[in-house]
Amino acid sequence: MAREEAVNTGRSVLVFLFLDDIPTSEMSMEVVSYIKTSTYIAYPKDDQHKETFWDKLANDIRAP
């Protein structure tokens, strides 16, 4: 349903947030396909990149 919305409106409607590394073999084919073509954000392990992470997440959520 989210993919159809993205195609019909031209905007991403899902933002994936990965707190840990997840092997693609443990993801559904739909999720793998979506993250290859859409926005996803990996949570940084080091503190110096966390502010940038939160800024990017806020921008992605607000994007029209």
C-alpha positions as CSV (number, residue, x, y, z in Angstrom):
1,M,0.0,0.0,0.0
2,A,2.8,2.4,0.8
3,R,4.5,1.7,-2.5
4,E,1.3,2.5,-4.4
5,E,1.0,5.7,-2.5
6,A,4.6,6.6,-3.3
7,V,4.0,5.8,-7.0
8,N,0.7,7.7,-7.2
9,T,1.9,10.8,-5.3
10,G,5.6,10.9,-6.2
11,R,6.7,11.0,-2.5
12,S,8.0,8.5,-0.1
13,V,5.6,7.6,2.7
14,L,7.8,5.3,4.7
15,V,11.1,5.9,6.4
16,F,12.9,2.9,7.6
17,L,15.0,3.3,10.7
18,F,17.6,0.6,11.4
19,L,18.9,0.5,15.0
20,D,21.0,-2.6,14.2
21,D,22.5,-4.2,11.2
22,I,19.9,-6.7,9.8
23,P,20.9,-9.2,7.1
24,T,18.7,-8.9,4.1
25,S,18.2,-12.6,4.3
26,E,16.1,-11.9,7.4
27,M,13.9,-9.3,5.7
28,S,10.9,-9.9,3.5
29,M,11.4,-9.3,-0.2
30,E,9.1,-6.3,-0.1
31,V,11.2,-4.6,2.6
32,V,14.5,-5.4,0.7
33,S,13.0,-4.0,-2.5
34,Y,11.7,-0.9,-0.8
35,I,15.0,0.0,1.0
36,K,16.9,-0.4,-2.2
37,T,14.8,2.3,-3.9
38,S,13.7,4.5,-1.0
39,T,14.8,6.4,2.1
40,Y,16.2,4.6,5.0
41,I,18.3,5.8,7.9
42,A,20.9,3.8,9.9
43,Y,21.2,4.8,13.5
44,P,24.9,5.8,14.1
45,K,27.0,3.9,16.5
46,D,29.2,6.9,17.5
47,D,27.8,9.9,19.3
48,Q,29.4,12.5,17.0
49,H,27.0,11.6,14.2
50,K,23.8,11.4,16.3
51,E,22.8,15.1,15.8
52,T,23.1,14.7,12.0
53,F,21.0,11.5,12.3
54,W,18.2,13.3,14.1
55,D,18.3,16.3,11.7
56,K,18.0,13.9,8.7
57,L,15.2,12.0,10.3
58,A,13.3,15.2,11.0
59,N,13.8,16.4,7.5
60,D,12.7,13.1,6.0
61,I,9.5,13.0,8.1
62,R,8.6,16.6,7.1
63,A,9.3,16.2,3.4
64,P,6.3,16.7,1.3
